[in-house]
Amino acid sequence: MLYHAYELQRSWLSSASAWAAIGAEMMTNPANPANYASPLGYLGMGSIAASALEVFAHASAPRGKPAWGIESVAVDGKDDPVVEATVVNKPFGDLKRFHRAGLPEDAPRLLIVAPMSGHYATLLRGTVERMIESYQVYVTDWADAKTVPLSDGHFDLDDY
């Protein structure tokens, strides 16, 4: 039910967001004579109003999951390649492994448990990059719960 309410709110805001983007574009277009003739343009506040409209327009824009993008890390002045692999694949998330070439096989293992706060685990990219230098890094990469069908099972804080 909560996901439906969230989607309803997002869909309501999507048209207002589109209008805000159009308004910001119009206010920053140098060919628009209203930029110079209007009180906002005359007072130099057109850009401020356009910025506010852009912030509102981006607030409800959908964002996809960014890539990890960790190709290599610099260790002792040289770049070592990094291999990303999915070790465990489950409906509610994956367990990712990041292995740096040149890292001893007996290097300690580090599990980074990403928070289930609605953000993607890739926001921990900087932490993962730093830890790859010395550890075999494993990261929980949670799926967006609203995309997992109920038929795939139950998952709550006790399972986390």
Phi and psi in degrees as a GROMACS rama.xvg file:
@    title "Ramachandran Plot"
@    xaxis  label "Phi"
@    yaxis  label "Psi"
@TYPE xy
-64.7676  -38.1635  LEU-2
-65.8945  -36.3481  TYR-3
-65.3322  -40.996  HIS-4
-64.9548  -40.5124  ALA-5
-62.5497  -45.7599  TYR-6
-65.061  -37.0853  GLU-7
-63.3073  -44.7003  LEU-8
-62.871  -43.4099  GLN-9
-63.175  -39.9511  ARG-10
-69.5104  -35.2165  SER-11
-63.5637  -41.3839  TRP-12
-75.4183  -18.3891  LEU-13
-63.3573  -39.3191  SER-14
-71.429  -39.6501  SER-15
-63.9795  -36.839  ALA-16
-64.1421  -41.6635  SER-17
-64.2292  -42.3923  ALA-18
-64.8385  -37.4883  TRP-19
-64.8166  -40.0634  ALA-20
-63.7154  -41.2801  ALA-21
-64.2121  -43.8139  ILE-22
-61.7829  -41.7944  GLY-23
-64.4016  -40.3938  ALA-24
-63.2557  -42.6934  GLU-25
-65.157  -39.355  MET-26
-72.9017  -22.1144  MET-27
-101.59  -2.74698  THR-28
-74.208  119.943  ASN-29
-66.6586  -18.5643  PRO-30
-82.107  -5.32016  ALA-31
-83.4754  112.829  ASN-32
-65.8235  -21.1086  PRO-33
-65.9363  -20.1067  ALA-34
-63.9034  -29.352  ASN-35
-102.067  -31.281  TYR-36
-90.6186  -20.1668  ALA-37
-81.4448  160.133  SER-38
-59.1586  -36.896  PRO-39
-64.2132  -42.6146  LEU-40
-67.6124  -40.4409  GLY-41
-64.1294  -38.3699  TYR-42
-86.4394  -2.84183  LEU-43
76.7703  19.3505  GLY-44
-99.4069  -0.376193  MET-45
-59.8093  -41.0373  GLY-46
-68.3053  -32.2512  SER-47
-68.0282  -44.8543  ILE-48
-64.9232  -39.3732  ALA-49
-63.5272  -39.2563  ALA-50
-63.6737  -41.3045  SER-51
-63.2762  -40.5823  ALA-52
-65.0323  -38.8367  LEU-53
-64.6993  -40.5555  GLU-54
-61.0101  -45.3478  VAL-55
-63.6037  -40.5561  PHE-56
-63.2956  -36.4733  ALA-57
-80.8806  -16.1751  HIS-58
-63.7256  -35.1632  ALA-59
-108.959  10.717  SER-60
-72.3117  135.019  ALA-61
-70.4377  142.671  PRO-62
-125.2  133.174  ARG-63
-84.1243  171.893  GLY-64
-76.9104  123.27  LYS-65
-74.4322  155.36  PRO-66
-74.2072  155.993  ALA-67
-65.4404  -46.1945  TRP-68
66.1384  24.4809  GLY-69
-97.1963  98.4767  ILE-70
-92.7071  -35.8861  GLU-71
-157.039  161.862  SER-72
-131.9  147.51  VAL-73
-89.4015  121.644  ALA-74
-132.339  124.735  VAL-75
53.513  41.3281  ASP-76
80.5964  3.11533  GLY-77
-130.208  150.833  LYS-78
-86.8107  122.156  ASP-79
-102.916  132.342  ASP-80
-68.1124  150.601  PRO-81
-119.371  134.179  VAL-82
-108.808  126.376  VAL-83
-101.618  130.236  GLU-84
-139.25  147.859  ALA-85
-92.6525  114.57  THR-86
-85.3122  -43.0918  VAL-87
-130.761  133.747  VAL-88
-121.916  115.064  ASN-89
-127.408  161.778  LYS-90
-59.0827  -34.5589  PRO-91
-92.638  -1.85563  PHE-92
162.903  170.486  GLY-93
-118.719  158.217  ASP-94
-108.184  115.232  LEU-95
-97.9222  145.249  LYS-96
-121.655  133.389  ARG-97
-115.99  119.665  PHE-98
-121.454  126.899  HIS-99
-92.9137  130.497  ARG-100
-62.5101  137.391  ALA-101
93.4927  -8.06203  GLY-102
-80.887  130.099  LEU-103
-59.942  145.68  PRO-104
-64.6637  -24.1176  GLU-105
-91.9706  14.0497  ASP-106
-63.1119  146.313  ALA-107
-62.2135  149.036  PRO-108
-95.7094  142.566  ARG-109
-129.59  124.366  LEU-110
-102.483  119.75  LEU-111
-103.256  114.757  ILE-112
-95.4109  108.442  VAL-113
-69.1013  143.424  ALA-114
-68.5571  147.36  PRO-115
-95.6809  64.6742  MET-116
-110.518  13.0304  SER-117
93.1157  -0.081877  GLY-118
-103.295  160.923  HIS-119
-84.105  149.492  TYR-120
-64.2847  -20.9448  ALA-121
-65.1674  -12.3452  THR-122
-66.8545  -15.5916  LEU-123
-90.9463  15.2493  LEU-124
-52.8902  -45.3379  ARG-125
-62.2845  -41.4251  GLY-126
-63.9953  -44.256  THR-127
-62.9383  -45.0758  VAL-128
-58.0189  -42.2504  GLU-129
-68.277  -38.121  ARG-130
-76.6785  -25.5215  MET-131
-60.5892  -26.3251  ILE-132
-59.1803  -34.9968  GLU-133
-123.126  -11.0821  SER-134
-129.178  156.259  TYR-135
-81.9977  111.624  GLN-136
-99.0645  131.066  VAL-137
-119.985  137.566  TYR-138
-132.311  134.558  VAL-139
-78.7924  125.71  THR-140
-116.528  89.9233  ASP-141
-71.1236  144.2  TRP-142
-80.6317  158.102  ALA-143
-71.0708  115.655  ASP-144
-58.6672  -28.1468  ALA-145
-72.6424  -13.7575  LYS-146
-95.6994  -4.52099  THR-147
-92.8395  119.808  VAL-148
-66.9502  150.479  PRO-149
-60.6972  -26.1564  LEU-150
-67.546  -14.4228  SER-151
-82.4059  -0.232893  ASP-152
116.003  179.931  GLY-153
-99.1624  140.919  HIS-154
-150.518  122.265  PHE-155
-143.932  -166.421  ASP-156
-63.709  -28.337  LEU-157
-67.563  -31.2603  ASP-158
-82.5158  -24.1286  ASP-159
